[in-house]
Amino acid sequence: MIELTTENFDAEVLHSDRPVLVDFWAEWCPPCRMIAPILDEVEAEYGDRLTIAKINGDLHPEIAQRYQVLGYPTLNLYRDGEVVHQIIGAKPKRALKADLDAHL
């Protein structure tokens, strides 16, 4: 899983030739810790067609503000530099995969 920063966000996400699912998270967020292993599993299953990355919104607030992230976790799916889907809050793996399947 790619660790994003303010410095590499545009190159890794907006200029990617593959869809990128970005997990906006924070250290203090229990649902963020709940969804982390689910994202690892999804990455293993979808790795050939999707990149998964995460960014700590507390450490990089300018990116969170740019995409109007108001709560954690927020998962944004980017394609061709644009947000094509947003998921707010932790979801079970099956529900997350259903959301992704609709957009991949």
N, CA and C atoms as a LAMMPS dump frame, in Angstrom:
ITEM: TIMESTEP
0
ITEM: NUMBER OF ATOMS
312
ITEM: BOX BOUNDS ff ff ff
-5.0000000000000000e+02 5.0000000000000000e+02
-5.0000000000000000e+02 5.0000000000000000e+02
-5.0000000000000000e+02 5.0000000000000000e+02
ITEM: ATOMS id mol type element x y z
1 1 1 N 0.852 -1.173 0
2 1 2 C 0 0 0
3 1 3 C 0.898 1.236 0
4 2 1 N 0.573 2.15 -0.851
5 2 2 C 1.373 3.364 -0.996
6 2 3 C 1.023 4.344 0.122
7 3 1 N 2.045 4.891 0.774
8 3 2 C 1.86 5.946 1.775
9 3 3 C 1.966 7.28 1.053
10 4 1 N 0.892 8.038 1.073
11 4 2 C 0.867 9.323 0.376
12 4 3 C 1.253 10.463 1.304
13 5 1 N 1.798 11.5 0.69
14 5 2 C 2.127 12.742 1.378
15 5 3 C 1.663 13.889 0.484
16 6 1 N 1.762 15.083 0.99
17 6 2 C 1.449 16.253 0.177
18 6 3 C 2.351 16.295 -1.053
19 7 1 N 3.583 15.876 -0.88
20 7 2 C 4.571 15.951 -1.956
21 7 3 C 4.322 14.936 -3.074
22 8 1 N 3.843 13.735 -2.754
23 8 2 C 3.701 12.719 -3.799
24 8 3 C 2.258 12.461 -4.228
25 9 1 N 1.29 13.129 -3.628
26 9 2 C -0.117 12.849 -3.903
27 9 3 C -0.458 13.011 -5.387
28 10 1 N -0.121 14.136 -5.958
29 10 2 C -0.486 14.387 -7.362
30 10 3 C 0.13 13.343 -8.288
31 11 1 N 1.399 13.035 -8.108
32 11 2 C 2.074 12.072 -8.984
33 11 3 C 1.496 10.666 -8.824
34 12 1 N 1.258 10.244 -7.587
35 12 2 C 0.806 8.876 -7.326
36 12 3 C -0.682 8.665 -7.599
37 13 1 N -1.481 9.712 -7.448
38 13 2 C -2.933 9.572 -7.561
39 13 3 C -3.472 10.22 -8.832
40 14 1 N -3.24 11.498 -8.983
41 14 2 C -3.857 12.239 -10.084
42 14 3 C -3.259 11.888 -11.44
43 15 1 N -1.997 11.474 -11.466
44 15 2 C -1.33 11.142 -12.726
45 15 3 C -1.164 9.636 -12.923
46 16 1 N -1.855 8.842 -12.125
47 16 2 C -1.76 7.391 -12.24
48 16 3 C -2.514 6.919 -13.487
49 17 1 N -2.008 5.882 -14.12
50 17 2 C -2.694 5.314 -15.282
51 17 3 C -3.702 4.234 -14.877
52 18 1 N -3.835 3.986 -13.566
53 18 2 C -4.8 3.024 -13.025
54 18 3 C -5.707 3.739 -12.037
55 19 1 N -6.886 3.191 -11.768
56 19 2 C -7.708 3.749 -10.692
57 19 3 C -6.958 3.632 -9.362
58 20 1 N -7.165 4.618 -8.496
59 20 2 C -6.5 4.636 -7.19
60 20 3 C -7.563 4.861 -6.115
61 21 1 N -7.59 3.966 -5.135
62 21 2 C -8.454 4.128 -3.971
63 21 3 C -7.599 4.726 -2.861
64 22 1 N -7.964 5.931 -2.415
65 22 2 C -7.201 6.617 -1.372
66 22 3 C -7.98 6.578 -0.063
67 23 1 N -7.318 6.059 0.96
68 23 2 C -7.864 5.994 2.314
69 23 3 C -7.366 7.207 3.086
70 24 1 N -8.273 8.144 3.359
71 24 2 C -7.958 9.276 4.238
72 24 3 C -8.237 8.789 5.651
73 25 1 N -7.212 8.807 6.514
74 25 2 C -7.325 8.227 7.847
75 25 3 C -6.622 9.112 8.867
76 26 1 N -6.775 8.741 10.146
77 26 2 C -6.093 9.435 11.246
78 26 3 C -5.748 8.408 12.325
79 27 1 N -4.668 8.671 13.052
80 27 2 C -4.204 7.766 14.117
81 27 3 C -5.266 7.516 15.185
82 28 1 N -6.015 8.541 15.545
83 28 2 C -6.951 8.464 16.665
84 28 3 C -8.286 7.816 16.287
85 29 1 N -8.449 7.392 15.038
86 29 2 C -9.732 6.962 14.481
87 29 3 C -9.917 5.441 14.574
88 30 1 N -10.779 4.934 15.498
89 30 2 C -11.005 3.489 15.6
90 30 3 C -11.539 2.847 14.307
91 31 1 N -12.51 3.465 13.599
92 31 2 C -12.96 2.838 12.348
93 31 3 C -11.837 2.739 11.298
94 32 1 N -10.882 3.651 11.363
95 32 2 C -9.738 3.588 10.441
96 32 3 C -8.921 2.331 10.701
97 33 1 N -8.753 1.994 11.973
98 33 2 C -8.011 0.773 12.32
99 33 3 C -8.808 -0.467 11.934
100 34 1 N -10.137 -0.374 11.989
101 34 2 C -10.98 -1.51 11.614
102 34 3 C -10.895 -1.796 10.111
103 35 1 N -10.828 -0.758 9.308
104 35 2 C -10.865 -0.949 7.859
105 35 3 C -9.485 -1.275 7.274
106 36 1 N -8.415 -0.979 7.989
107 36 2 C -7.059 -1.193 7.462
108 36 3 C -6.825 -2.637 6.996
109 37 1 N -7.141 -3.671 7.798
110 37 2 C -6.905 -5.032 7.308
111 37 3 C -7.815 -5.397 6.128
112 38 1 N -9.005 -4.814 6.065
113 38 2 C -9.899 -5.052 4.935
114 38 3 C -9.275 -4.491 3.663
115 39 1 N -8.681 -3.309 3.763
116 39 2 C -8.03 -2.708 2.599
117 39 3 C -6.839 -3.548 2.146
118 40 1 N -6.114 -4.144 3.092
119 40 2 C -5.01 -5.037 2.73
120 40 3 C -5.529 -6.236 1.924
121 41 1 N -6.651 -6.789 2.355
122 41 2 C -7.238 -7.928 1.64
123 41 3 C -7.732 -7.515 0.254
124 42 1 N -8.368 -6.365 0.175
125 42 2 C -8.866 -5.874 -1.116
126 42 3 C -7.696 -5.608 -2.059
127 43 1 N -6.623 -5.07 -1.514
128 43 2 C -5.443 -4.816 -2.341
129 43 3 C -4.898 -6.129 -2.918
130 44 1 N -4.88 -7.177 -2.123
131 44 2 C -4.393 -8.468 -2.607
132 44 3 C -5.291 -9.025 -3.714
133 45 1 N -6.589 -8.787 -3.609
134 45 2 C -7.534 -9.306 -4.594
135 45 3 C -7.631 -8.442 -5.855
136 46 1 N -7.486 -7.137 -5.711
137 46 2 C -7.697 -6.212 -6.824
138 46 3 C -6.401 -5.592 -7.34
139 47 1 N -5.278 -6.064 -6.851
140 47 2 C -3.996 -5.449 -7.154
141 47 3 C -3.65 -5.325 -8.622
142 48 1 N -4.251 -6.178 -9.456
143 48 2 C -3.945 -6.11 -10.881
144 48 3 C -4.722 -5.016 -11.607
145 49 1 N -5.759 -4.455 -10.957
146 49 2 C -6.55 -3.425 -11.627
147 49 3 C -6.801 -2.169 -10.802
148 50 1 N -6.245 -2.122 -9.592
149 50 2 C -6.491 -1.001 -8.691
150 50 3 C -5.28 -0.788 -7.79
151 51 1 N -4.918 0.459 -7.595
152 51 2 C -3.89 0.818 -6.625
153 51 3 C -4.59 1.32 -5.372
154 52 1 N -4.117 0.887 -4.215
155 52 2 C -4.664 1.387 -2.95
156 52 3 C -3.564 2.155 -2.237
157 53 1 N -3.937 3.34 -1.771
158 53 2 C -2.991 4.216 -1.087
159 53 3 C -3.678 4.811 0.138
160 54 1 N -2.871 5.3 1.064
161 54 2 C -3.45 5.927 2.255
162 54 3 C -2.712 7.212 2.565
163 55 1 N -3.46 8.153 3.141
164 55 2 C -2.863 9.426 3.55
165 55 3 C -3.445 9.813 4.905
166 56 1 N -2.568 10.169 5.812
167 56 2 C -2.977 10.62 7.138
168 56 3 C -3.448 12.067 7.006
169 57 1 N -4.744 12.258 7.144
170 57 2 C -5.328 13.585 6.978
171 57 3 C -4.867 14.59 8.018
172 58 1 N -4.485 14.119 9.207
173 58 2 C -3.987 15.038 10.235
174 58 3 C -2.595 15.557 9.887
175 59 1 N -1.793 14.724 9.231
176 59 2 C -0.437 15.134 8.862
177 59 3 C -0.401 15.905 7.546
178 60 1 N -1.418 15.727 6.724
179 60 2 C -1.47 16.376 5.408
180 60 3 C -2.845 17.007 5.204
181 61 1 N -3.194 17.989 6.063
182 61 2 C -4.55 18.555 6.033
183 61 3 C -4.886 19.277 4.728
184 62 1 N -3.879 19.779 4.033
185 62 2 C -4.182 20.505 2.794
186 62 3 C -4.785 19.576 1.737
187 63 1 N -4.377 18.303 1.727
188 63 2 C -4.949 17.354 0.775
189 63 3 C -6.383 17.005 1.205
190 64 1 N -6.585 16.766 2.488
191 64 2 C -7.927 16.473 2.994
192 64 3 C -8.872 17.646 2.717
193 65 1 N -8.397 18.859 2.896
194 65 2 C -9.232 20.033 2.631
195 65 3 C -9.535 20.165 1.144
196 66 1 N -8.547 19.875 0.295
197 66 2 C -8.736 19.983 -1.159
198 66 3 C -9.913 19.113 -1.612
199 67 1 N -10.075 17.936 -0.981
200 67 2 C -11.131 17.01 -1.369
201 67 3 C -12.294 16.994 -0.384
202 68 1 N -12.377 18.015 0.441
203 68 2 C -13.477 18.225 1.384
204 68 3 C -13.753 16.995 2.247
205 69 1 N -12.673 16.383 2.731
206 69 2 C -12.795 15.245 3.636
207 69 3 C -13.111 15.796 5.02
208 70 1 N -14.294 15.446 5.522
209 70 2 C -14.748 15.976 6.802
210 70 3 C -14.718 14.95 7.919
211 71 1 N -14.572 13.676 7.578
212 71 2 C -14.542 12.623 8.585
213 71 3 C -13.669 11.478 8.122
214 72 1 N -13.24 10.682 9.08
215 72 2 C -12.367 9.546 8.782
216 72 3 C -13.04 8.247 9.202
217 73 1 N -12.819 7.167 8.498
218 73 2 C -12.12 7.113 7.226
219 73 3 C -13.015 7.595 6.085
220 74 1 N -12.394 8.207 5.105
221 74 2 C -13.044 8.53 3.837
222 74 3 C -12.212 7.883 2.752
223 75 1 N -12.869 7.138 1.892
224 75 2 C -12.199 6.469 0.785
225 75 3 C -12.655 7.128 -0.507
226 76 1 N -11.706 7.707 -1.232
227 76 2 C -11.996 8.309 -2.528
228 76 3 C -11.411 7.434 -3.619
229 77 1 N -12.221 7.131 -4.62
230 77 2 C -11.747 6.388 -5.783
231 77 3 C -11.495 7.385 -6.904
232 78 1 N -10.241 7.443 -7.354
233 78 2 C -9.825 8.375 -8.404
234 78 3 C -9.609 7.618 -9.704
235 79 1 N -10.069 8.222 -10.785
236 79 2 C -9.775 7.715 -12.125
237 79 3 C -9.49 8.939 -12.997
238 80 1 N -8.374 8.895 -13.693
239 80 2 C -7.97 10.005 -14.567
240 80 3 C -7.942 11.339 -13.816
241 81 1 N -7.495 11.297 -12.56
242 81 2 C -7.317 12.511 -11.779
243 81 3 C -8.573 13.074 -11.142
244 82 1 N -9.697 12.373 -11.291
245 82 2 C -10.963 12.849 -10.737
246 82 3 C -11.529 11.843 -9.746
247 83 1 N -12.229 12.348 -8.732
248 83 2 C -12.93 11.471 -7.792
249 83 3 C -14.18 10.952 -8.5
250 84 1 N -14.273 9.634 -8.633
251 84 2 C -15.438 9.035 -9.279
252 84 3 C -16.384 8.384 -8.275
253 85 1 N -15.912 8.182 -7.04
254 85 2 C -16.758 7.609 -6
255 85 3 C -16.15 7.917 -4.64
256 86 1 N -17.007 8.14 -3.651
257 86 2 C -16.544 8.412 -2.289
258 86 3 C -17.315 7.528 -1.316
259 87 1 N -16.578 6.927 -0.389
260 87 2 C -17.155 6.1 0.665
261 87 3 C -16.76 6.736 1.991
262 88 1 N -17.749 7.026 2.816
263 88 2 C -17.476 7.644 4.114
264 88 3 C -17.782 6.623 5.198
265 89 1 N -16.795 6.383 6.045
266 89 2 C -16.96 5.43 7.134
267 89 3 C -16.487 4.043 6.745
268 90 1 N -16.303 3.211 7.752
269 90 2 C -15.857 1.838 7.544
270 90 3 C -17.023 0.996 7.042
271 91 1 N -16.707 0.087 6.141
272 91 2 C -17.707 -0.832 5.599
273 91 3 C -17.16 -2.247 5.667
274 92 1 N -18.029 -3.23 5.705
275 92 2 C -17.563 -4.61 5.607
276 92 3 C -16.936 -4.846 4.228
277 93 1 N -16.089 -5.837 4.149
278 93 2 C -15.377 -6.132 2.905
279 93 3 C -16.337 -6.336 1.738
280 94 1 N -17.38 -7.099 1.94
281 94 2 C -18.328 -7.38 0.856
282 94 3 C -18.946 -6.091 0.303
283 95 1 N -19.325 -5.167 1.179
284 95 2 C -19.93 -3.901 0.743
285 95 3 C -18.903 -3.025 0.026
286 96 1 N -17.682 -3.016 0.522
287 96 2 C -16.621 -2.239 -0.115
288 96 3 C -16.342 -2.775 -1.518
289 97 1 N -16.266 -4.097 -1.636
290 97 2 C -16.009 -4.705 -2.955
291 97 3 C -17.157 -4.417 -3.912
292 98 1 N -18.382 -4.418 -3.438
293 98 2 C -19.533 -4.111 -4.298
294 98 3 C -19.446 -2.69 -4.821
295 99 1 N -19.057 -1.752 -3.954
296 99 2 C -18.875 -0.353 -4.387
297 99 3 C -17.784 -0.264 -5.443
298 100 1 N -16.662 -0.934 -5.208
299 100 2 C -15.554 -0.876 -6.156
300 100 3 C -15.926 -1.533 -7.479
301 101 1 N -16.587 -2.683 -7.416
302 101 2 C -16.968 -3.394 -8.638
303 101 3 C -17.85 -2.53 -9.539
304 102 1 N -18.662 -1.689 -8.94
305 102 2 C -19.543 -0.829 -9.726
306 102 3 C -18.776 0.24 -10.505
307 103 1 N -17.522 0.487 -10.108
308 103 2 C -16.741 1.57 -10.724
309 103 3 C -15.471 1.103 -11.422
310 104 1 N -15.191 -0.178 -11.384
311 104 2 C -13.971 -0.682 -12.036
312 104 3 C -14.302 -1.419 -13.324
